[in-house]
Amino acid sequence: MDILTIKGFLKENIDRVYGELSTYEPLLRITADKAVIIGDLHGDVDTLLRIINNYSPDKWIYIMLGDYVDRGEHQIETLYLALRLFLEHKAILLRGNHESPLTNYEYGFYTELLRKFGHYDGDYVYDKLKEVFAQMPISVILNDKYFLVHGGLPINNISIDSIAKLPKPDEIPSNEITFQLLWNDPSDEVKYYEHNVIRGPGTYVFGPVLTENFLNSSGLRIIIRGHEYTPRGYKWNHGNKVLTIFTSRAGPYSAAEPHVILLDGESLNIVGVS
């Protein structure tokens, strides 16, 4: 994949991407008969190419749960393909916790931009991408059944309406509800919530009571999220009410088995990517 072509695409199309994303609300409602739900990619362009080959974006709606960059070997290439899917096929690109300057300087994306684009173009493109990341939607309600988000539920019982009214753009993000939607993890070891000592300040693990309250109040069935590395590519929590999907074998995840979720009519299937 030619890096000069990618740089040209980004410089020519980044303002268009920003403009289109700025029209998206933090919470999207989508109806689809055939959808591919993709978890964290973290620069795994090979897995994304296999998904495109296996499930034509002309026939399937792509819903991507964030973390396109950081950690992996081909972060720019992965983000480039994701943005092309957005522009050309109306793929839904949710924001992950790694679509943020809070992580990009430490986990590799900014460095990769400088290395592959040079300092001048790298800084220019990254400044633009920070604005793009801040405009990405946070969550999706799919077919009035599934709540899709990168991380998890905030610790205070929030409503769908309150998520829909979250501020955007929010670069870090600074809003604590948005931050927790991108950073929190489910746990079967707590009832309500506890501080997440692994991820750090402002992050929490949430228990099954919060999940039940949220699903009951919103009339939804399942929370589908990414964010959390799991070697076999997926895991269930909270009595099969929270489903984590992971779609990368890049960087530190070389032992993982990438999976996606396929929604085909009424059928929801977890499928390995090969």
C-alpha positions in Angstrom: 0.0 0.0 0.0 1.7 3.2 -1.2 2.3 5.7 1.5 2.4 8.6 -0.9 -1.1 7.7 -2.1 -2.3 7.5 1.4 -0.8 10.9 2.3 -2.4 12.4 -0.8 -5.7 10.9 0.0 -5.6 12.3 3.6 -4.5 15.8 2.6 -7.2 15.9 -0.1 -10.1 14.4 1.8 -9.6 15.1 5.5 -11.7 18.2 5.4 -14.5 16.3 3.7 -14.3 13.6 6.3 -14.4 16.2 9.1 -17.4 17.9 7.5 -19.4 14.7 7.2 -18.6 13.4 10.6 -19.6 16.8 12.1 -23.1 16.1 11.0 -23.3 12.9 13.0 -24.9 12.9 16.5 -23.0 11.2 19.3 -25.7 8.4 19.2 -26.8 6.9 15.9 -29.8 4.8 15.2 -29.3 2.3 12.4 -31.5 -0.3 10.8 -29.7 -3.0 8.8 -30.3 -6.5 7.4 -26.7 -7.3 6.9 -24.0 -5.7 9.1 -20.4 -6.5 10.0 -19.3 -5.3 13.4 -15.6 -4.9 13.8 -13.7 -4.6 17.0 -10.3 -3.1 17.8 -7.9 -3.2 14.8 -4.9 -1.3 16.2 -3.1 -1.1 12.9 -3.9 -4.6 11.6 -4.5 -3.7 8.0 -4.2 -7.4 6.9 -7.2 -8.4 8.9 -9.2 -5.5 7.7 -8.4 -6.4 4.1 -9.5 -10.0 4.7 -12.8 -8.7 6.1 -13.3 -6.6 3.0 -12.6 -9.6 0.8 -14.9 -11.9 2.8 -17.8 -9.4 3.3 -18.2 -7.0 0.4 -18.9 -3.5 1.7 -21.3 -3.2 -1.3 -23.5 -5.8 0.4 -22.7 -5.3 4.1 -22.9 -2.3 6.4 -19.7 -2.0 8.3 -19.9 -0.8 11.9 -16.4 -0.3 13.4 -16.0 0.1 17.2 -12.9 2.2 17.2 -9.2 1.8 18.0 -8.0 1.9 14.4 -4.6 3.2 15.4 -1.8 2.8 18.0 0.3 -0.3 18.8 0.2 -2.1 15.5 2.5 -2.0 12.5 0.2 -0.4 9.9 -1.8 2.2 11.7 -1.9 4.8 9.0 -2.9 2.1 6.4 -5.6 0.8 8.6 -7.1 4.3 9.3 -6.8 5.1 5.6 -8.9 2.0 4.6 -11.4 2.8 7.4 -11.9 6.4 6.1 -12.3 5.2 2.6 -15.0 2.8 3.8 -16.6 5.7 5.4 -16.6 8.0 2.4 -17.3 5.4 -0.3 -19.6 2.9 1.5 -21.0 4.9 4.5 -19.3 2.7 7.0 -19.9 3.7 10.6 -16.7 4.7 12.4 -17.2 4.9 16.1 -14.6 6.5 18.3 -12.3 4.4 20.5 -10.2 5.5 23.4 -7.2 5.5 21.1 -8.7 8.1 18.8 -7.3 10.7 21.1 -4.1 12.7 21.8 -4.3 11.1 25.3 -2.9 7.9 23.7 -1.5 8.7 20.3 1.8 10.3 21.6 2.5 7.3 23.8 1.3 4.3 21.9 2.7 5.0 18.5 0.3 6.7 16.0 1.9 10.1 16.2 5.4 8.7 15.8 4.3 6.6 12.8 2.9 9.7 11.1 6.2 11.5 11.5 8.2 8.5 10.4 6.1 7.8 7.3 5.0 11.3 6.3 7.9 13.4 7.6 7.7 16.0 10.4 6.0 18.7 8.4 3.3 16.7 6.8 3.0 14.4 9.8 2.2 17.2 12.1 -0.2 18.8 9.7 -2.1 15.5 9.1 -2.2 14.7 12.8 -3.6 18.1 13.7 -6.4 17.5 11.2 -7.0 13.9 12.4 -7.4 15.1 16.0 -10.3 17.2 14.8 -11.7 14.2 12.9 -11.4 11.9 15.9 -13.3 14.5 18.1 -16.2 14.4 15.6 -16.6 10.6 15.5 -19.9 9.3 16.9 -19.7 7.5 20.3 -22.4 4.9 20.0 -25.0 3.1 17.8 -28.4 1.6 18.5 -28.7 -1.2 15.9 -32.1 -2.5 14.9 -33.6 -1.3 18.2 -31.9 -4.3 19.9 -28.2 -3.7 20.3 -26.2 -0.9 21.9 -22.8 -0.6 20.3 -20.0 1.4 22.0 -16.2 1.1 22.2 -15.8 0.8 26.0 -18.7 0.4 28.3 -21.3 1.9 30.6 -20.6 4.9 32.8 -21.1 4.4 36.5 -24.1 6.6 36.9 -27.3 5.2 35.4 -27.5 7.2 32.2 -30.2 7.2 29.6 -30.1 6.9 25.8 -31.3 10.5 25.6 -28.4 11.7 27.7 -25.9 9.9 25.5 -27.5 11.5 22.4 -26.9 15.0 24.0 -23.2 14.5 24.7 -21.0 17.4 23.5 -19.1 17.0 20.3 -16.4 17.8 19.3 -14.6 16.8 22.5 -10.9 16.2 21.8 -9.6 14.3 24.8 -12.6 13.7 25.6 -13.1 15.9 28.6 -16.7 15.0 29.3 -16.7 12.3 32.0 -19.6 10.4 30.5 -18.0 10.3 27.0 -14.7 9.4 28.6 -16.2 6.4 30.4 -18.1 5.2 27.4 -14.7 5.0 25.6 -12.7 3.6 28.6 -14.9 1.4 30.9 -14.9 -2.4 31.0 -17.4 -5.0 32.2 -16.7 -7.2 35.2 -18.5 -10.2 36.6 -16.6 -9.7 39.9 -18.5 -6.5 41.0 -22.2 -5.8 41.4 -22.3 -2.1 40.6 -18.9 -0.6 39.8 -15.3 -0.1 41.0 -12.3 1.9 40.0 -10.4 0.3 37.2 -6.9 0.1 38.7 -5.4 -1.3 35.4 -6.6 1.5 33.1 -6.1 4.4 35.6 -7.8 7.5 36.9 -11.3 8.2 35.7 -12.0 4.7 34.5 -14.2 2.0 36.0 -15.3 -1.6 35.7 -19.1 -1.9 35.7 -21.1 -4.8 37.0 -24.3 -6.6 35.9 -26.6 -4.4 37.8 -25.6 -1.4 35.7 -26.0 -3.5 32.6 -29.5 -4.7 33.6 -30.6 -1.2 34.5 -29.4 0.3 31.2 -30.9 -2.5 29.0 -34.2 -2.5 30.9 -34.6 1.3 30.7 -33.6 1.5 27.1 -35.6 -1.6 25.9 -32.4 -3.0 24.3 -31.1 -6.6 24.5 -27.3 -6.7 24.3 -24.3 -4.3 24.7 -21.7 -5.0 22.0 -18.3 -3.4 22.6 -14.6 -3.6 21.8 -11.7 -2.1 23.9 -10.6 -5.2 25.7 -8.0 -7.7 24.4 -9.3 -11.2 24.5 -7.1 -14.0 23.0 -9.9 -15.9 21.3 -11.4 -12.8 19.8 -14.6 -12.5 21.8 -16.0 -12.9 25.3 -19.3 -12.7 27.1 -20.1 -10.9 30.4 -23.1 -10.3 32.6 -25.1 -13.4 31.7 -24.5 -13.0 27.9 -25.7 -9.4 28.0 -22.4 -7.8 27.2 -20.4 -9.1 24.2 -16.8 -8.0 23.6 -15.3 -8.4 20.1 -11.6 -8.1 19.3 -10.4 -8.0 15.7 -6.6 -7.5 15.7 -3.5 -9.7 15.7 -1.1 -6.8 15.2 1.7 -5.6 17.5 1.3 -7.1 20.9 -1.7 -9.2 19.9 0.0 -11.6 17.6 -1.5 -14.6 19.5 -5.0 -13.4 19.1 -7.7 -14.9 17.0 -9.5 -11.9 15.3 -13.3 -12.2 15.2 -16.2 -10.1 13.9 -19.9 -10.1 14.5 -22.2 -10.7 11.6 -25.8 -9.6 11.7 -27.7 -11.3 8.9 -31.4 -10.8 9.2 -32.4 -11.9 12.7 -29.2 -14.0 13.1 -26.3 -12.7 15.2 -23.1 -14.7 14.7 -19.5 -14.4 16.0 -17.2 -15.4 13.2 -13.4 -15.8 13.0 -11.5 -13.8 10.3 -9.4 -16.0 8.1 
